[in-house]
Each structure stands twice: as structure tokens, then as C-alpha cells.
Amino acid sequence: MIRCGEAIRLSAQERRRLMRLTGADANELKTVEGFNRFIEHHLTLYSGATPEEMLLRHLLERERTRVTGCPAGAPSHPDSA
């Protein structure tokens, strides 16, 4: 992944990983905000009621932290706090 400010460019491996986790194409994700919306949308689909859903939620949160550098709820930029 390449990041310049709020712009991101996911690698082919990252796009494949997201496709496997969500079943959705991540090719159009160009900003940190768009990426966070993508992850949030898919997190709403999994309530965490089963071990499988809990695992998917964990993996999606891990992807968010890897790409944006911060966990859910944290500002993506130090000046946005």
C-alpha cells in the first residue's frame, strides 16, 4: 500500500485479501475515508454472533489498522482530533 496524506493505493495482494474477506471489489478505494467507509459497511454485515463472524470482524479491523495506521474510532490524521 502506498499512502500520501489521505490518498491511498492498495497493492494487488491487499485488494485480493479484501476481496476474500468481503466478496467486494476494493479496486476503487482511493482515500483513507473511503477505505474506512468500506470497512464499516462490511462490519455492519457481521454481528459477531458466531465464531466465524467474530473472526471476519477481527480480520477486517486488522486490515483497517494495517492500512490506516489507527484503530476504529481514532482520527486518521493527528490534526483531525
C-alpha positions in Angstrom: 0.0 0.0 0.0 1.2 3.5 -0.8 -0.2 6.4 1.2 0.3 10.1 0.6 -1.7 12.1 3.0 -5.3 10.9 2.8 -4.8 9.2 -0.6 -4.1 5.5 -0.7 -3.2 3.0 -3.3 -3.7 -0.7 -2.3 -1.4 -3.3 -3.6 -2.8 -6.2 -5.6 -2.3 -8.5 -2.6 -4.2 -6.2 -0.3 -7.1 -5.9 -2.9 -7.2 -9.8 -3.1 -7.2 -10.1 0.7 -10.1 -7.7 1.0 -12.0 -9.4 -1.8 -11.6 -12.7 0.0 -12.9 -11.2 3.3 -15.8 -9.2 1.9 -16.6 -10.6 -1.5 -16.5 -7.0 -2.8 -14.1 -5.3 -5.2 -11.7 -2.9 -3.5 -10.2 -1.5 -6.7 -12.0 1.8 -6.4 -10.7 2.7 -2.9 -8.6 5.8 -3.3 -8.8 7.6 0.1 -8.5 6.7 3.8 -12.1 7.9 4.3 -13.4 5.7 1.5 -11.5 2.7 2.9 -12.9 3.3 6.4 -16.4 3.5 4.9 -15.8 0.3 3.0 -14.7 -1.5 6.2 -17.6 0.0 8.3 -20.1 -1.2 5.7 -18.8 -4.7 5.8 -18.5 -4.7 9.6 -22.3 -3.9 9.8 -22.9 -7.1 7.9 -21.3 -9.3 10.6 -22.9 -9.0 14.0 -20.3 -11.2 15.6 -22.9 -13.8 16.8 -20.9 -16.7 15.5 -17.2 -17.6 15.8 -16.9 -17.1 12.0 -18.4 -13.7 12.1 -16.2 -12.7 15.1 -13.2 -13.8 13.0 -14.3 -11.8 10.0 -14.8 -8.7 12.1 -11.4 -9.2 13.7 -9.7 -9.6 10.3 -11.5 -6.5 8.9 -10.4 -4.4 11.9 -6.9 -5.7 11.5 -6.9 -4.6 7.8 -8.2 -1.2 8.8 -5.3 -0.8 11.4 -2.8 -2.0 8.8 -3.9 0.3 6.1 -4.9 3.5 8.0 -2.4 3.0 10.9 -5.1 3.5 13.5 -7.9 1.5 15.1 -11.6 2.2 14.7 -12.8 5.5 16.1 -9.4 7.1 16.2 -8.8 10.1 13.9 -6.9 9.2 10.8 -4.8 12.3 11.0 -3.3 14.0 14.1 -4.8 17.3 13.3 -8.4 16.0 13.0 -8.7 15.3 16.7 
